């Protein structure tokens, strides 16, 4: 059995302006990672970079969040599940410049933690127990961004968003990986990665 708990705080009537607000949530889970990450489990993240040590194709950061790791191989030797711990904090400040313009500053931090047994099972299953490579599936992902919205008429909103995402993964060293999607089979250096993203959106509510 897994569980998750969440607390939330919303501050309104701020001195910065009418309608401004600060909203914060904090979540912890054991065996129920999707309540921290949102969506469904498992959630997988992969960011590639061109900066890598000589002899490798690219650098890469991986993060895979599961509800638990199956510790048995059949119904005769056990069906234990090593549950995954996860916690995260999210917050946003929204400011209304006028009845037509508003800006939000938002951020989040999420940490995924596998226990020792789960770590050993994952690393053995991936064939990652090789010389010169330190396997650790734990990771953290953080994001910070801002979005500005323009609502010229009721029900129509145009917005522009900029966000930075940083994937802090715990594995280090070089590992040969099989071909996946557009990436060839090659040696990759495991390294933390960051990426910028932008989004333009038009939303019409009827």
KOLGU-879803 format. One record per residue (C-alpha): residue in three letters; x negated, y, z negated. Coordinates in steps of 0.001 Angstrom, whole numbers, plus 500000, padded with zeros to 6 digits. Layout:
AlaXYZ...
***
This chain:
Unk500000500000500000Unk498750503475500885Unk499862506882499723Unk499430510592500384Unk500050513706498300Unk500268517285499481Unk500501520701497873Unk501370523935499626Unk501259527642498775Unk502893530485500681Unk502237534144499804Unk504537536826501227Unk505273540519500645Unk501567541252501037Unk500192544818500857Unk498736544418504369Unk502119544934506003Unk505755543828506274Unk506177540204507281Unk502524539322506653Unk501858535965505003Unk499176533585503773Unk499913529848503919Unk497675527102502495Unk498112523323502308Unk495909520657500719Unk496390516916501305Unk494805513739499961Unk495486510211501173Unk494409506654500477Unk495313504282503303Unk497501506884505042Unk495118509082507043Unk497691510446509455Unk499239512531506676Unk495944514429506489Unk495056514548510194Unk498586514699511577Unk499951512597514417Unk499226508880514278Unk496318506737513077Unk493750506005514277Unk492683509476515389Unk489483509489517422Unk487139512377518158Unk484119512460520482Unk482029515486521462Unk479053515175523804Unk476127517592524117Unk473253517986526565Unk470614518617523907Unk469075515274522979Unk465716513670522275Unk463575512507525234Unk464578509115526594Unk468287509538525831Unk471128510418528205Unk472992512836525908Unk473718513575522279Unk477090512624520847Unk479215512936517723Unk481911510349516985Unk484670510329514409Unk487345507643514053Unk489964507820511312Unk491864504675510347Unk494315503846507583Unk492143500897506615Unk489575498343507751Unk490594494670507927Unk488212492697505720Unk489203489168506797Unk488823487277510063Unk491736484850509716Unk494437483743507281Unk492065481271505584Unk489331483605504359Unk491372486597503264Unk493466489388504620Unk492168492203502450Unk492229495753503764Unk489636498331502721Unk491705501515502616Unk490326504783503971Unk490171507934501847Unk490887511288503460Unk491456514848502310Unk491946518146504039Unk492660521834503526Unk494398524136506008Unk495181527826505821Unk496330530774507884Unk496797534517507498Unk499342536205509748Unk499447539982510275Unk502134541892512145Unk500687544932513898Unk504111546011515124Unk507489544405515879Unk505934543217519171Unk502351542239518255Unk500959539826515638Unk497641538097514952Unk496830534983512938Unk493494533829511559Unk493498530106510752Unk491131527358509684Unk490960523781508459Unk488554521248506968Unk489130517486506911Unk486940514765505423Unk487171511009506150Unk485436508646503722Unk484940504875504150Unk483804502807501169Unk480687500629501281Unk482488497452502328Unk484370499184505135Unk481185500893506332Unk479348497560506551Unk482242495929508436Unk482475498771510959Unk478745498966511606Unk478399495194511987Unk481390495029514315Unk479939497780516511Unk476531496118516630Unk475058499296515163Unk472693497621512704Unk469578498247514801Unk466147499591513911Unk465886503368513931Unk469630503926513649Unk471511504811510456Unk475172503853510782Unk477767505684508709Unk481362506122509992Unk482169508942507535Unk482785512306509155Unk484229515760508625Unk485903518015511169Unk486384521744510676Unk488078524374512796Unk488446528146512732Unk490323530278515190Unk492488533273515898Unk495590533801517999Unk497268537061519065Unk500907537082520170Unk502921539595522168Unk506712539390522099Unk507982541979524602Unk511584540778524329Unk513403538444521982Unk512727534787522816Unk509623535427524972Unk506110535172523486Unk502769535412525266Unk499709534404523251Unk495954534019523559Unk493929531761521245Unk490225531150520621Unk489045528301518367Unk485745526719517307Unk485637523032516321Unk482708521400514526Unk482378517625514168Unk480040516693511313Unk479317512975511647Unk477109510972509295Unk475319508580511685Unk471777509442512789Unk469305508091515309Unk469554506630518793Unk471880503829519870Unk472568502136523241Unk476245502524524158Unk478276500756526820Unk479925502691529644Unk483072504574528629Unk485322506743530804Unk482945509031532754Unk479901508261530569Unk477363505642531737Unk475784502886529676Unk472684504514528179Unk470877505522525008Unk472597508323523084Unk471388510406520163Unk473960510725517372Unk474126514365516355Unk476661516870514972Unk478447518822517699Unk480478521998518056Unk482711523247520846Unk484625526435521713Unk488090526299523239Unk490593528838524510Unk494287528709525216Unk496758530991527001Unk500424530261526385Unk503802531522527526Unk506768530400525445Unk510395531091526251Unk513102530201523740Unk516703530034524901
***
